[in-house]
Amino acid sequence: MTSIVPRYRVLLKYNIHPEHQDRYYRYMIAELVPQMRKLGMYMIYAWNVAYGPYPERQVEFVCEDKYTLKTILEGDEWAKAEAYLQEYTTQYSRKIVHFQNRFQF
């Protein structure tokens, strides 16, 4: 198991498209999460928002340093991974924040 000191958090917020739920879950578990881990970005939470005018899902990845984060987010692998994720979702958004050890939105 890898131990890191997170400095940045990438928040992905979206609704799962009802017609693509099975494919979404397979993609997240079998492809996106392992691919991001290999690049140096680690998933820490997957929230299901059950109330209010917010997207139903918030997935959070953390990264140790700005260089790694910039390299990942500007790379072709991330562009493809994000495009695939958007095929399975609606109201997709991405936000980068400095890591704080609490819920962030």
Gaussian input, Z-matrix of N, CA and C with variables (Angstrom, degrees):
# hf/3-21g

backbone

0 1
 N
 C     1     B1
 C     2     B2     1     A1
 N     3     B3     2     A2     1     D1
 C     4     B4     3     A3     2     D2
 C     5     B5     4     A4     3     D3
 N     6     B6     5     A5     4     D4
 C     7     B7     6     A6     5     D5
 C     8     B8     7     A7     6     D6
 N     9     B9     8     A8     7     D7
 C    10    B10     9     A9     8     D8
 C    11    B11    10    A10     9     D9
 N    12    B12    11    A11    10    D10
 C    13    B13    12    A12    11    D11
 C    14    B14    13    A13    12    D12
 N    15    B15    14    A14    13    D13
 C    16    B16    15    A15    14    D14
 C    17    B17    16    A16    15    D15
 N    18    B18    17    A17    16    D16
 C    19    B19    18    A18    17    D17
 C    20    B20    19    A19    18    D18
 N    21    B21    20    A20    19    D19
 C    22    B22    21    A21    20    D20
 C    23    B23    22    A22    21    D21
 N    24    B24    23    A23    22    D22
 C    25    B25    24    A24    23    D23
 C    26    B26    25    A25    24    D24
 N    27    B27    26    A26    25    D25
 C    28    B28    27    A27    26    D26
 C    29    B29    28    A28    27    D27
 N    30    B30    29    A29    28    D28
 C    31    B31    30    A30    29    D29
 C    32    B32    31    A31    30    D30
 N    33    B33    32    A32    31    D31
 C    34    B34    33    A33    32    D32
 C    35    B35    34    A34    33    D33
 N    36    B36    35    A35    34    D34
 C    37    B37    36    A36    35    D35
 C    38    B38    37    A37    36    D36
 N    39    B39    38    A38    37    D37
 C    40    B40    39    A39    38    D38
 C    41    B41    40    A40    39    D39
 N    42    B42    41    A41    40    D40
 C    43    B43    42    A42    41    D41
 C    44    B44    43    A43    42    D42
 N    45    B45    44    A44    43    D43
 C    46    B46    45    A45    44    D44
 C    47    B47    46    A46    45    D45
 N    48    B48    47    A47    46    D46
 C    49    B49    48    A48    47    D47
 C    50    B50    49    A49    48    D48
 N    51    B51    50    A50    49    D49
 C    52    B52    51    A51    50    D50
 C    53    B53    52    A52    51    D51
 N    54    B54    53    A53    52    D52
 C    55    B55    54    A54    53    D53
 C    56    B56    55    A55    54    D54
 N    57    B57    56    A56    55    D55
 C    58    B58    57    A57    56    D56
 C    59    B59    58    A58    57    D57
 N    60    B60    59    A59    58    D58
 C    61    B61    60    A60    59    D59
 C    62    B62    61    A61    60    D60
 N    63    B63    62    A62    61    D61
 C    64    B64    63    A63    62    D62
 C    65    B65    64    A64    63    D63
 N    66    B66    65    A65    64    D64
 C    67    B67    66    A66    65    D65
 C    68    B68    67    A67    66    D66
 N    69    B69    68    A68    67    D67
 C    70    B70    69    A69    68    D68
 C    71    B71    70    A70    69    D69
 N    72    B72    71    A71    70    D70
 C    73    B73    72    A72    71    D71
 C    74    B74    73    A73    72    D72
 N    75    B75    74    A74    73    D73
 C    76    B76    75    A75    74    D74
 C    77    B77    76    A76    75    D75
 N    78    B78    77    A77    76    D76
 C    79    B79    78    A78    77    D77
 C    80    B80    79    A79    78    D78
 N    81    B81    80    A80    79    D79
 C    82    B82    81    A81    80    D80
 C    83    B83    82    A82    81    D81
 N    84    B84    83    A83    82    D82
 C    85    B85    84    A84    83    D83
 C    86    B86    85    A85    84    D84
 N    87    B87    86    A86    85    D85
 C    88    B88    87    A87    86    D86
 C    89    B89    88    A88    87    D87
 N    90    B90    89    A89    88    D88
 C    91    B91    90    A90    89    D89
 C    92    B92    91    A91    90    D90
 N    93    B93    92    A92    91    D91
 C    94    B94    93    A93    92    D92
 C    95    B95    94    A94    93    D93
 N    96    B96    95    A95    94    D94
 C    97    B97    96    A96    95    D95
 C    98    B98    97    A97    96    D96
 N    99    B99    98    A98    97    D97
 C   100   B100    99    A99    98    D98
 C   101   B101   100   A100    99    D99
 N   102   B102   101   A101   100   D100
 C   103   B103   102   A102   101   D101
 C   104   B104   103   A103   102   D102
 N   105   B105   104   A104   103   D103
 C   106   B106   105   A105   104   D104
 C   107   B107   106   A106   105   D105
 N   108   B108   107   A107   106   D106
 C   109   B109   108   A108   107   D107
 C   110   B110   109   A109   108   D108
 N   111   B111   110   A110   109   D109
 C   112   B112   111   A111   110   D110
 C   113   B113   112   A112   111   D111
 N   114   B114   113   A113   112   D112
 C   115   B115   114   A114   113   D113
 C   116   B116   115   A115   114   D114
 N   117   B117   116   A116   115   D115
 C   118   B118   117   A117   116   D116
 C   119   B119   118   A118   117   D117
 N   120   B120   119   A119   118   D118
 C   121   B121   120   A120   119   D119
 C   122   B122   121   A121   120   D120
 N   123   B123   122   A122   121   D121
 C   124   B124   123   A123   122   D122
 C   125   B125   124   A124   123   D123
 N   126   B126   125   A125   124   D124
 C   127   B127   126   A126   125   D125
 C   128   B128   127   A127   126   D126
 N   129   B129   128   A128   127   D127
 C   130   B130   129   A129   128   D128
 C   131   B131   130   A130   129   D129
 N   132   B132   131   A131   130   D130
 C   133   B133   132   A132   131   D131
 C   134   B134   133   A133   132   D132
 N   135   B135   134   A134   133   D133
 C   136   B136   135   A135   134   D134
 C   137   B137   136   A136   135   D135
 N   138   B138   137   A137   136   D136
 C   139   B139   138   A138   137   D137
 C   140   B140   139   A139   138   D138
 N   141   B141   140   A140   139   D139
 C   142   B142   141   A141   140   D140
 C   143   B143   142   A142   141   D141
 N   144   B144   143   A143   142   D142
 C   145   B145   144   A144   143   D143
 C   146   B146   145   A145   144   D144
 N   147   B147   146   A146   145   D145
 C   148   B148   147   A147   146   D146
 C   149   B149   148   A148   147   D147
 N   150   B150   149   A149   148   D148
 C   151   B151   150   A150   149   D149
 C   152   B152   151   A151   150   D150
 N   153   B153   152   A152   151   D151
 C   154   B154   153   A153   152   D152
 C   155   B155   154   A154   153   D153
 N   156   B156   155   A155   154   D154
 C   157   B157   156   A156   155   D155
 C   158   B158   157   A157   156   D156
 N   159   B159   158   A158   157   D157
 C   160   B160   159   A159   158   D158
 C   161   B161   160   A160   159   D159
 N   162   B162   161   A161   160   D160
 C   163   B163   162   A162   161   D161
 C   164   B164   163   A163   162   D162
 N   165   B165   164   A164   163   D163
 C   166   B166   165   A165   164   D164
 C   167   B167   166   A166   165   D165
 N   168   B168   167   A167   166   D166
 C   169   B169   168   A168   167   D167
 C   170   B170   169   A169   168   D168
 N   171   B171   170   A170   169   D169
 C   172   B172   171   A171   170   D170
 C   173   B173   172   A172   171   D171
 N   174   B174   173   A173   172   D172
 C   175   B175   174   A174   173   D173
 C   176   B176   175   A175   174   D174
 N   177   B177   176   A176   175   D175
 C   178   B178   177   A177   176   D176
 C   179   B179   178   A178   177   D177
 N   180   B180   179   A179   178   D178
 C   181   B181   180   A180   179   D179
 C   182   B182   181   A181   180   D180
 N   183   B183   182   A182   181   D181
 C   184   B184   183   A183   182   D182
 C   185   B185   184   A184   183   D183
 N   186   B186   185   A185   184   D184
 C   187   B187   186   A186   185   D185
 C   188   B188   187   A187   186   D186
 N   189   B189   188   A188   187   D187
 C   190   B190   189   A189   188   D188
 C   191   B191   190   A190   189   D189
 N   192   B192   191   A191   190   D190
 C   193   B193   192   A192   191   D191
 C   194   B194   193   A193   192   D192
 N   195   B195   194   A194   193   D193
 C   196   B196   195   A195   194   D194
 C   197   B197   196   A196   195   D195
 N   198   B198   197   A197   196   D196
 C   199   B199   198   A198   197   D197
 C   200   B200   199   A199   198   D198
 N   201   B201   200   A200   199   D199
 C   202   B202   201   A201   200   D200
 C   203   B203   202   A202   201   D201
 N   204   B204   203   A203   202   D202
 C   205   B205   204   A204   203   D203
 C   206   B206   205   A205   204   D204
 N   207   B207   206   A206   205   D205
 C   208   B208   207   A207   206   D206
 C   209   B209   208   A208   207   D207
 N   210   B210   209   A209   208   D208
 C   211   B211   210   A210   209   D209
 C   212   B212   211   A211   210   D210
 N   213   B213   212   A212   211   D211
 C   214   B214   213   A213   212   D212
 C   215   B215   214   A214   213   D213
 N   216   B216   215   A215   214   D214
 C   217   B217   216   A216   215   D215
 C   218   B218   217   A217   216   D216
 N   219   B219   218   A218   217   D217
 C   220   B220   219   A219   218   D218
 C   221   B221   220   A220   219   D219
 N   222   B222   221   A221   220   D220
 C   223   B223   222   A222   221   D221
 C   224   B224   223   A223   222   D222
 N   225   B225   224   A224   223   D223
 C   226   B226   225   A225   224   D224
 C   227   B227   226   A226   225   D225
 N   228   B228   227   A227   226   D226
 C   229   B229   228   A228   227   D227
 C   230   B230   229   A229   228   D228
 N   231   B231   230   A230   229   D229
 C   232   B232   231   A231   230   D230
 C   233   B233   232   A232   231   D231
 N   234   B234   233   A233   232   D232
 C   235   B235   234   A234   233   D233
 C   236   B236   235   A235   234   D234
 N   237   B237   236   A236   235   D235
 C   238   B238   237   A237   236   D236
 C   239   B239   238   A238   237   D237
 N   240   B240   239   A239   238   D238
 C   241   B241   240   A240   239   D239
 C   242   B242   241   A241   240   D240
 N   243   B243   242   A242   241   D241
 C   244   B244   243   A243   242   D242
 C   245   B245   244   A244   243   D243
 N   246   B246   245   A245   244   D244
 C   247   B247   246   A246   245   D245
 C   248   B248   247   A247   246   D246
 N   249   B249   248   A248   247   D247
 C   250   B250   249   A249   248   D248
 C   251   B251   250   A250   249   D249
 N   252   B252   251   A251   250   D250
 C   253   B253   252   A252   251   D251
 C   254   B254   253   A253   252   D252
 N   255   B255   254   A254   253   D253
 C   256   B256   255   A255   254   D254
 C   257   B257   256   A256   255   D255
 N   258   B258   257   A257   256   D256
 C   259   B259   258   A258   257   D257
 C   260   B260   259   A259   258   D258
 N   261   B261   260   A260   259   D259
 C   262   B262   261   A261   260   D260
 C   263   B263   262   A262   261   D261
 N   264   B264   263   A263   262   D262
 C   265   B265   264   A264   263   D263
 C   266   B266   265   A265   264   D264
 N   267   B267   266   A266   265   D265
 C   268   B268   267   A267   266   D266
 C   269   B269   268   A268   267   D267
 N   270   B270   269   A269   268   D268
 C   271   B271   270   A270   269   D269
 C   272   B272   271   A271   270   D270
 N   273   B273   272   A272   271   D271
 C   274   B274   273   A273   272   D272
 C   275   B275   274   A274   273   D273
 N   276   B276   275   A275   274   D274
 C   277   B277   276   A276   275   D275
 C   278   B278   277   A277   276   D276
 N   279   B279   278   A278   277   D277
 C   280   B280   279   A279   278   D278
 C   281   B281   280   A280   279   D279
 N   282   B282   281   A281   280   D280
 C   283   B283   282   A282   281   D281
 C   284   B284   283   A283   282   D282
 N   285   B285   284   A284   283   D283
 C   286   B286   285   A285   284   D284
 C   287   B287   286   A286   285   D285
 N   288   B288   287   A287   286   D286
 C   289   B289   288   A288   287   D287
 C   290   B290   289   A289   288   D288
 N   291   B291   290   A290   289   D289
 C   292   B292   291   A291   290   D290
 C   293   B293   292   A292   291   D291
 N   294   B294   293   A293   292   D292
 C   295   B295   294   A294   293   D293
 C   296   B296   295   A295   294   D294
 N   297   B297   296   A296   295   D295
 C   298   B298   297   A297   296   D296
 C   299   B299   298   A298   297   D297
 N   300   B300   299   A299   298   D298
 C   301   B301   300   A300   299   D299
 C   302   B302   301   A301   300   D300
 N   303   B303   302   A302   301   D301
 C   304   B304   303   A303   302   D302
 C   305   B305   304   A304   303   D303
 N   306   B306   305   A305   304   D304
 C   307   B307   306   A306   305   D305
 C   308   B308   307   A307   306   D306
 N   309   B309   308   A308   307   D307
 C   310   B310   309   A309   308   D308
 C   311   B311   310   A310   309   D309
 N   312   B312   311   A311   310   D310
 C   313   B313   312   A312   311   D311
 C   314   B314   313   A313   312   D312

   B1=1.4370
   B2=1.5240
   B3=1.3112
   B4=1.4510
   B5=1.5227
   B6=1.3177
   B7=1.4537
   B8=1.5205
   B9=1.3234
   B10=1.4577
   B11=1.5264
   B12=1.3289
   B13=1.4599
   B14=1.5244
   B15=1.3416
   B16=1.4586
   B17=1.5204
   B18=1.3314
   B19=1.4631
   B20=1.5325
   B21=1.3448
   B22=1.4562
   B23=1.5187
   B24=1.3332
   B25=1.4525
   B26=1.5243
   B27=1.3256
   B28=1.4638
   B29=1.5226
   B30=1.3294
   B31=1.4593
   B32=1.5217
   B33=1.3080
   B34=1.4563
   B35=1.5187
   B36=1.3363
   B37=1.4661
   B38=1.5170
   B39=1.3438
   B40=1.4596
   B41=1.5124
   B42=1.3100
   B43=1.4600
   B44=1.5186
   B45=1.3046
   B46=1.4540
   B47=1.5191
   B48=1.3093
   B49=1.4617
   B50=1.5281
   B51=1.3423
   B52=1.4749
   B53=1.5292
   B54=1.3130
   B55=1.4651
   B56=1.5253
   B57=1.3284
   B58=1.4657
   B59=1.5304
   B60=1.3248
   B61=1.4653
   B62=1.5240
   B63=1.3225
   B64=1.4668
   B65=1.5190
   B66=1.3184
   B67=1.4665
   B68=1.5371
   B69=1.3250
   B70=1.4611
   B71=1.5297
   B72=1.3366
   B73=1.4579
   B74=1.5262
   B75=1.3174
   B76=1.4728
   B77=1.5210
   B78=1.3269
   B79=1.4631
   B80=1.5330
   B81=1.3158
   B82=1.4648
   B83=1.5271
   B84=1.3258
   B85=1.4624
   B86=1.5197
   B87=1.3171
   B88=1.4637
   B89=1.5220
   B90=1.3328
   B91=1.4623
   B92=1.5244
   B93=1.3291
   B94=1.4653
   B95=1.5232
   B96=1.3184
   B97=1.4592
   B98=1.5354
   B99=1.3383
   B100=1.4694
   B101=1.5369
   B102=1.3220
   B103=1.4630
   B104=1.5298
   B105=1.3159
   B106=1.4620
   B107=1.5251
   B108=1.3255
   B109=1.4597
   B110=1.5276
   B111=1.3103
   B112=1.4642
   B113=1.5323
   B114=1.3338
   B115=1.4645
   B116=1.5313
   B117=1.3441
   B118=1.4593
   B119=1.5178
   B120=1.3206
   B121=1.4634
   B122=1.5252
   B123=1.3371
   B124=1.4536
   B125=1.5323
   B126=1.3292
   B127=1.4510
   B128=1.5238
   B129=1.3434
   B130=1.4638
   B131=1.5212
   B132=1.3371
   B133=1.4632
   B134=1.5154
   B135=1.3253
   B136=1.4657
   B137=1.5167
   B138=1.3159
   B139=1.4584
   B140=1.5169
   B141=1.3151
   B142=1.4521
   B143=1.5241
   B144=1.3209
   B145=1.4581
   B146=1.5236
   B147=1.3073
   B148=1.4619
   B149=1.5167
   B150=1.3270
   B151=1.4579
   B152=1.5246
   B153=1.3095
   B154=1.4565
   B155=1.5183
   B156=1.3172
   B157=1.4687
   B158=1.5327
   B159=1.3069
   B160=1.4580
   B161=1.5240
   B162=1.3214
   B163=1.4725
   B164=1.5260
   B165=1.3220
   B166=1.4682
   B167=1.5140
   B168=1.3147
   B169=1.4588
   B170=1.5199
   B171=1.3346
   B172=1.4573
   B173=1.5188
   B174=1.3117
   B175=1.4611
   B176=1.5265
   B177=1.3267
   B178=1.4580
   B179=1.5237
   B180=1.3220
   B181=1.4582
   B182=1.5166
   B183=1.3245
   B184=1.4643
   B185=1.5208
   B186=1.3240
   B187=1.4560
   B188=1.5275
   B189=1.3233
   B190=1.4629
   B191=1.5206
   B192=1.3058
   B193=1.4601
   B194=1.5275
   B195=1.3122
   B196=1.4584
   B197=1.5298
   B198=1.3264
   B199=1.4626
   B200=1.5310
   B201=1.3320
   B202=1.4645
   B203=1.5167
   B204=1.3178
   B205=1.4606
   B206=1.5227
   B207=1.3155
   B208=1.4710
   B209=1.5225
   B210=1.3125
   B211=1.4638
   B212=1.5257
   B213=1.3275
   B214=1.4683
   B215=1.5204
   B216=1.3257
   B217=1.4583
   B218=1.5261
   B219=1.3081
   B220=1.4664
   B221=1.5297
   B222=1.3199
   B223=1.4556
   B224=1.5139
   B225=1.3164
   B226=1.4645
   B227=1.5230
   B228=1.3351
   B229=1.4641
   B230=1.5224
   B231=1.3430
   B232=1.4540
   B233=1.5314
   B234=1.3217
   B235=1.4720
   B236=1.5258
   B237=1.3253
   B238=1.4685
   B239=1.5248
   B240=1.3281
   B241=1.4643
   B242=1.5292
   B243=1.3111
   B244=1.4596
   B245=1.5286
   B246=1.3302
   B247=1.4648
   B248=1.5271
   B249=1.3349
   B250=1.4708
   B251=1.5251
   B252=1.3233
   B253=1.4547
   B254=1.5294
   B255=1.3010
   B256=1.4632
   B257=1.5231
   B258=1.3142
   B259=1.4665
   B260=1.5312
   B261=1.3233
   B262=1.4603
   B263=1.5298
   B264=1.3371
   B265=1.4605
   B266=1.5261
   B267=1.3359
   B268=1.4571
   B269=1.5305
   B270=1.2975
   B271=1.4630
   B272=1.5236
   B273=1.3125
   B274=1.4625
   B275=1.5285
   B276=1.3249
   B277=1.4668
   B278=1.5246
   B279=1.3241
   B280=1.4676
   B281=1.5156
   B282=1.3254
   B283=1.4594
   B284=1.5204
   B285=1.3257
   B286=1.4612
   B287=1.5216
   B288=1.3215
   B289=1.4624
   B290=1.5311
   B291=1.3391
   B292=1.4601
   B293=1.5198
   B294=1.3061
   B295=1.4586
   B296=1.5209
   B297=1.3133
   B298=1.4591
   B299=1.5214
   B300=1.2972
   B301=1.4627
   B302=1.5246
   B303=1.3360
   B304=1.4513
   B305=1.5218
   B306=1.3297
   B307=1.4599
   B308=1.5215
   B309=1.3317
   B310=1.4541
   B311=1.5162
   B312=1.3329
   B313=1.4689
   B314=1.5008
   A1=109.09
   A2=116.62
   A3=122.63
   A4=109.97
   A5=115.89
   A6=121.01
   A7=107.97
   A8=116.51
   A9=120.31
   A10=109.85
   A11=115.11
   A12=122.11
   A13=105.63
   A14=117.76
   A15=119.85
   A16=112.23
   A17=115.36
   A18=121.94
   A19=111.32
   A20=115.72
   A21=121.02
   A22=109.50
   A23=115.06
   A24=121.83
   A25=107.62
   A26=116.52
   A27=122.73
   A28=106.61
   A29=115.97
   A30=122.33
   A31=108.66
   A32=116.78
   A33=122.47
   A34=106.97
   A35=115.95
   A36=120.57
   A37=108.44
   A38=115.79
   A39=119.46
   A40=111.01
   A41=114.95
   A42=123.04
   A43=106.98
   A44=116.77
   A45=120.93
   A46=107.31
   A47=116.92
   A48=120.86
   A49=108.07
   A50=117.54
   A51=120.51
   A52=114.31
   A53=117.61
   A54=120.56
   A55=113.23
   A56=117.30
   A57=120.29
   A58=113.13
   A59=117.97
   A60=120.07
   A61=113.42
   A62=117.74
   A63=120.19
   A64=111.32
   A65=116.74
   A66=120.28
   A67=111.19
   A68=117.09
   A69=121.50
   A70=109.94
   A71=117.10
   A72=120.18
   A73=111.84
   A74=117.39
   A75=120.12
   A76=110.65
   A77=117.12
   A78=121.23
   A79=111.00
   A80=117.07
   A81=120.48
   A82=111.50
   A83=116.21
   A84=120.56
   A85=112.78
   A86=116.96
   A87=120.41
   A88=113.90
   A89=117.77
   A90=118.71
   A91=114.35
   A92=117.70
   A93=119.63
   A94=113.34
   A95=117.28
   A96=120.05
   A97=111.69
   A98=120.05
   A99=119.17
   A100=113.12
   A101=116.67
   A102=120.02
   A103=110.83
   A104=117.50
   A105=120.85
   A106=110.99
   A107=116.46
   A108=120.53
   A109=110.41
   A110=115.87
   A111=120.93
   A112=111.54
   A113=116.45
   A114=120.98
   A115=112.98
   A116=117.21
   A117=120.42
   A118=114.91
   A119=116.76
   A120=121.71
   A121=106.95
   A122=117.32
   A123=121.94
   A124=111.63
   A125=117.21
   A126=120.87
   A127=109.12
   A128=115.69
   A129=118.94
   A130=112.49
   A131=117.37
   A132=119.80
   A133=110.59
   A134=114.43
   A135=122.94
   A136=105.19
   A137=116.23
   A138=122.75
   A139=110.26
   A140=115.98
   A141=121.74
   A142=106.61
   A143=116.66
   A144=121.87
   A145=107.66
   A146=116.44
   A147=120.95
   A148=113.63
   A149=118.63
   A150=119.56
   A151=110.37
   A152=116.04
   A153=121.44
   A154=112.91
   A155=115.59
   A156=121.26
   A157=112.48
   A158=116.84
   A159=122.25
   A160=109.71
   A161=117.02
   A162=117.67
   A163=109.60
   A164=115.85
   A165=120.02
   A166=114.24
   A167=118.55
   A168=121.03
   A169=110.29
   A170=115.56
   A171=121.54
   A172=107.07
   A173=115.94
   A174=122.76
   A175=107.03
   A176=115.84
   A177=120.20
   A178=111.10
   A179=114.09
   A180=122.52
   A181=108.22
   A182=117.33
   A183=121.42
   A184=109.98
   A185=113.34
   A186=120.93
   A187=107.67
   A188=116.21
   A189=119.95
   A190=114.64
   A191=118.41
   A192=117.80
   A193=112.28
   A194=114.60
   A195=122.14
   A196=111.76
   A197=117.61
   A198=121.25
   A199=110.74
   A200=117.05
   A201=120.79
   A202=110.50
   A203=116.68
   A204=121.25
   A205=110.96
   A206=116.70
   A207=121.72
   A208=110.83
   A209=116.87
   A210=121.39
   A211=111.20
   A212=116.56
   A213=120.46
   A214=110.87
   A215=117.16
   A216=120.94
   A217=113.58
   A218=117.53
   A219=120.49
   A220=112.53
   A221=116.87
   A222=121.46
   A223=114.26
   A224=114.64
   A225=121.48
   A226=112.40
   A227=116.96
   A228=119.66
   A229=110.78
   A230=117.51
   A231=120.38
   A232=110.65
   A233=116.91
   A234=120.40
   A235=110.47
   A236=116.67
   A237=120.40
   A238=111.00
   A239=116.83
   A240=121.16
   A241=110.41
   A242=117.07
   A243=120.84
   A244=110.89
   A245=117.21
   A246=120.81
   A247=110.87
   A248=117.50
   A249=120.67
   A250=110.43
   A251=116.89
   A252=120.22
   A253=110.56
   A254=116.90
   A255=120.76
   A256=112.58
   A257=118.18
   A258=120.90
   A259=111.38
   A260=117.04
   A261=122.22
   A262=112.93
   A263=116.82
   A264=119.92
   A265=111.71
   A266=114.67
   A267=122.47
   A268=107.38
   A269=117.03
   A270=123.63
   A271=112.17
   A272=116.34
   A273=122.39
   A274=110.67
   A275=115.53
   A276=120.58
   A277=109.00
   A278=114.61
   A279=120.98
   A280=108.28
   A281=115.97
   A282=121.24
   A283=108.28
   A284=116.61
   A285=121.74
   A286=107.69
   A287=115.73
   A288=121.34
   A289=108.76
   A290=115.13
   A291=119.18
   A292=107.50
   A293=116.37
   A294=121.64
   A295=111.27
   A296=115.51
   A297=123.80
   A298=106.04
   A299=116.73
   A300=120.81
   A301=110.89
   A302=115.34
   A303=123.96
   A304=108.09
   A305=117.20
   A306=120.61
   A307=108.26
   A308=115.49
   A309=121.16
   A310=108.63
   A311=116.89
   A312=120.78
   A313=110.67
   D1=138.30
   D2=-178.70
   D3=-90.78
   D4=133.65
   D5=175.83
   D6=-109.00
   D7=127.39
   D8=-179.25
   D9=-128.54
   D10=164.96
   D11=172.27
   D12=-111.34
   D13=100.52
   D14=-175.47
   D15=-69.69
   D16=137.78
   D17=177.40
   D18=-118.93
   D19=-27.50
   D20=-178.02
   D21=-130.30
   D22=149.38
   D23=178.41
   D24=-126.20
   D25=133.38
   D26=175.72
   D27=-107.79
   D28=117.63
   D29=-178.91
   D30=-101.04
   D31=121.91
   D32=175.24
   D33=-110.84
   D34=121.72
   D35=-177.98
   D36=-121.90
   D37=137.38
   D38=-177.48
   D39=-173.36
   D40=170.68
   D41=168.37
   D42=-106.20
   D43=142.59
   D44=176.37
   D45=-81.69
   D46=127.57
   D47=179.69
   D48=-64.82
   D49=125.95
   D50=-175.17
   D51=-55.60
   D52=-32.90
   D53=-178.29
   D54=-79.85
   D55=-8.10
   D56=-174.70
   D57=-123.62
   D58=19.90
   D59=-175.65
   D60=-58.36
   D61=-48.20
   D62=-178.81
   D63=-61.67
   D64=-46.33
   D65=179.40
   D66=-64.66
   D67=-36.93
   D68=177.30
   D69=-58.78
   D70=-51.88
   D71=-177.52
   D72=-63.35
   D73=-41.72
   D74=177.15
   D75=-61.52
   D76=-43.18
   D77=-179.52
   D78=-63.26
   D79=-47.11
   D80=-178.54
   D81=-60.89
   D82=-49.02
   D83=-174.45
   D84=-73.76
   D85=-43.75
   D86=-173.00
   D87=-89.47
   D88=-23.26
   D89=-173.60
   D90=-123.08
   D91=-60.92
   D92=-171.08
   D93=-62.98
   D94=-53.09
   D95=-176.84
   D96=-61.38
   D97=-48.06
   D98=177.43
   D99=-63.14
   D100=-37.29
   D101=179.89
   D102=-64.96
   D103=-43.44
   D104=179.52
   D105=-65.95
   D106=-39.51
   D107=177.91
   D108=-59.63
   D109=-42.45
   D110=179.09
   D111=-62.46
   D112=-33.12
   D113=-179.32
   D114=-82.57
   D115=-16.96
   D116=178.90
   D117=110.30
   D118=18.38
   D119=176.93
   D120=-123.44
   D121=128.87
   D122=-169.58
   D123=-118.23
   D124=131.55
   D125=177.10
   D126=-74.40
   D127=130.84
   D128=178.57
   D129=-113.97
   D130=-30.22
   D131=-179.94
   D132=-144.29
   D133=151.60
   D134=167.72
   D135=-134.69
   D136=107.17
   D137=-176.74
   D138=-97.25
   D139=142.57
   D140=170.62
   D141=-110.34
   D142=116.37
   D143=-177.67
   D144=-91.77
   D145=114.95
   D146=-172.26
   D147=-98.16
   D148=-7.69
   D149=-174.47
   D150=-144.84
   D151=143.01
   D152=173.64
   D153=100.04
   D154=174.84
   D155=-176.11
   D156=-86.70
   D157=50.79
   D158=-176.75
   D159=-119.95
   D160=157.77
   D161=171.84
   D162=-57.78
   D163=148.58
   D164=-174.65
   D165=-72.69
   D166=-18.66
   D167=-175.15
   D168=-128.07
   D169=137.62
   D170=169.91
   D171=-132.57
   D172=116.69
   D173=179.05
   D174=-109.71
   D175=136.72
   D176=-174.86
   D177=-124.78
   D178=130.55
   D179=174.55
   D180=-116.16
   D181=148.65
   D182=175.81
   D183=-121.79
   D184=157.79
   D185=-178.24
   D186=-144.81
   D187=150.60
   D188=-175.71
   D189=-81.45
   D190=-35.77
   D191=-173.29
   D192=-142.35
   D193=159.24
   D194=-175.81
   D195=-63.96
   D196=-38.11
   D197=-179.38
   D198=-62.21
   D199=-47.15
   D200=179.09
   D201=-62.38
   D202=-45.51
   D203=179.35
   D204=-58.76
   D205=-48.39
   D206=-179.67
   D207=-62.60
   D208=-43.60
   D209=179.35
   D210=-61.16
   D211=-44.23
   D212=180.00
   D213=-65.02
   D214=-52.02
   D215=-173.54
   D216=-70.06
   D217=-20.45
   D218=176.99
   D219=-95.98
   D220=-1.73
   D221=-176.12
   D222=-87.12
   D223=160.16
   D224=178.68
   D225=-64.44
   D226=-36.58
   D227=-178.38
   D228=-62.07
   D229=-42.61
   D230=178.45
   D231=-66.57
   D232=-43.06
   D233=-179.69
   D234=-57.36
   D235=-43.91
   D236=178.74
   D237=-68.11
   D238=-44.02
   D239=-178.75
   D240=-62.41
   D241=-43.32
   D242=-179.93
   D243=-67.34
   D244=-38.86
   D245=177.94
   D246=-63.08
   D247=-41.87
   D248=177.17
   D249=-63.28
   D250=-43.87
   D251=179.24
   D252=-59.64
   D253=-41.64
   D254=-179.63
   D255=-65.77
   D256=-23.40
   D257=175.86
   D258=-66.99
   D259=-26.21
   D260=-176.44
   D261=-100.79
   D262=1.93
   D263=-172.96
   D264=-133.74
   D265=169.43
   D266=171.37
   D267=-131.16
   D268=162.29
   D269=179.65
   D270=51.90
   D271=42.65
   D272=-177.87
   D273=-74.24
   D274=137.85
   D275=171.04
   D276=-147.43
   D277=156.21
   D278=179.21
   D279=-131.43
   D280=139.66
   D281=-179.72
   D282=-141.24
   D283=139.40
   D284=177.63
   D285=-113.24
   D286=130.25
   D287=179.57
   D288=-134.72
   D289=158.69
   D290=171.57
   D291=-70.23
   D292=136.77
   D293=-176.41
   D294=-63.67
   D295=132.46
   D296=168.29
   D297=-131.08
   D298=142.32
   D299=-175.74
   D300=-80.72
   D301=64.23
   D302=179.08
   D303=-163.32
   D304=171.61
   D305=175.55
   D306=-64.25
   D307=132.79
   D308=177.83
   D309=-126.62
   D310=147.78
   D311=178.68
   D312=-142.89

